[in-house]
């Protein structure tokens, strides 16, 4: 047996001792975009505890490139009471595949469609939500707009790729998916 497969088996055994089991589930809130559950759980040591979990349908984020420029969107985010500069993004509809959602969101938010390449899928904040976001890179953009959501107001901002990397590395972009996507792609350039 190789060292790697031995480590994988040991990791699986060690992880099994960390699992928390749901005893009782209570839906505290159910809205149009998310749900909040309060679960009573059994800890690995047998004790009971409570976990509050925000259930989210998942989302996509797209890094669209028009030549040497990255297309970002500026929009007001009510929860933080400020406008942010972000990659185009949106939530999955029930049963929707991430790639289909990425194609739709790119067209709704920037007016372009393009060739999409999956970069990574991440849990945004696994300490309290099951939200997963799928990040894509879009190239070969062609103008093909879709009607934007009626409750969404944003401006498209073209930013040179070099400047986008500088802003991300300097912490000037405060949106996590945007920073991660830019830093991830910048790292692949090396």
C-alpha positions, 0 to 999 in steps of 0.5 A: 500500500502506498503512503498516499492511500494509507494517509487517505484511509487514515484521514477517512477514519479520523474524519469519521470520528468528527461527524455530528448526527442530526437528531431533530430538525426545525425550520425556523425561517423559509424565504424565497432565497434561503431557509434557516434550520435549527438542528439538534445534533449528537456530537462525536462524544455523545453530548447534544448541541444545537446548530443553526444552518442557513440553507442556500440553493447554491450560486455561480460567479463568472470572471468574464474577459474581453481581451485584456480586461475583466468585466466586473459589476458594481451594485449596491448590497443592502446587507452591508449598506454599500456598493461593491465591485464584484464578478457577475454572479447569481443563484441557482434556480431549482434543478438548474445546473451550474453551467446553465446558471453561469451562462444565464447570469453572464448574459443578464448581468453583462450582456455577453455570452462566451466560452465558459471554463469551470475553475473551482467550486467552494463552500462560502462559509461552512460554519453556518451555511451549505452555500456552494459557489461555482466559479467560471472563467468566460472568454470569447465574449459575444454580445447577446443580452438577456433581460436583467432581473427586475430587482437588480440594478448594476453597472458593468465596469471594464478593468484591466486584468493587471489592475484587477490582480493588483486590487485583489492582492491589495485587499481593495476588493471586499467581495470574497468570490471576486478576490478568490477568482482573481487570485486563483487565475493569477496563480495559474499564470505562473 
